[in-house]
Amino acid sequence: MDVDAIQVGRDFRKAIHENVGECSILLAIIGSEWVDARSADGVRRLDSDSDYVRLEIAAALRRDIPVVPVLVRGAHMPYADQLPEDIRDLAYRNAVELTHARWKSDVQVLSQALAPSMEEAPASAPSQAQAVSETRPVSQNASTPTSLDRAVMDRVIHELASYIGPIAELVVKRAARRCNSLAELCNVVAQEIDGDADRASFVASCRR
C-alpha cells in the first residue's frame, strides 16, 4: 500500500481511481474478519464511502480490470448481500486460497493464475497494485533499520510465523522500518494475530 504517492491537498478518491486504472490485475486480500472489520466508531469499514479498500476494488470492477480475491487465514468468500452495491460483483470472482500448510504450492497456483494478465500488460505500465484490507500503511523503502539487530528480527519472525505463517517475514520487515525498539515492534506486528489470548502470548514470548 503506497501511502506516499498522493499529493497533499489532492482528492484521494480520484488518485485511487487513476492508479487502479494503471493496473493489469488487482488482488483483494481477504482475511477472516474482512467483511465485518469496523472503524473506531463501530461503523463497518466496507459501509464507508471513503474506505480505501472499497474504493480500490470498486474502481477496478468499474474498469473491468481482473480482480482476484485472495483468501488468507481460513477466510471464506463473502456473499453478494454482505457487500456494498459497488463491489457486489466481487462475490462472483473466482478466488485463490493461501494456506499455511500449503504455502509454497498455493503461491505457485496464484502466480500461474496471474501470469496471463501480467504478460498482457503494456511494457510501459508503471505499476501493478494490490488492495490490502488487513495490513497497516508501510513505507516502500526496502532497507531495514539499524536499531534492531538481525538476530532479534529473526526471532520475532520465528515467533510470529507460528501464528500467521510464512508471511511473518514480510510483516516484521515492513513494521521494523518504523519501529525503534523490540517492544514497539512486538506490539505492532501482534496486531496481525487473531485473538486476544494468542496476541498476548506472542507479545510475552517475543520480548523474552
ABEGO torsion letter per residue (X at the ends): XBAAABBBGBBAAAAAAAAAAABABBBBBBBAAAAABBBAAGBBAAABAABAAAAAAAAAAAAGBBBBBBBBGGBBBBBAAABBAAAAAAAABBBBBBBAAAAAAAAAAAAAAAAAAAAABBAABABBBBBBAABBBBBABABBBAABBAAAAAAAAAAAAAAAEAAAAAAAAAAAAABABAAAAAAAAAAABBEAAAAAAAAAAAAX
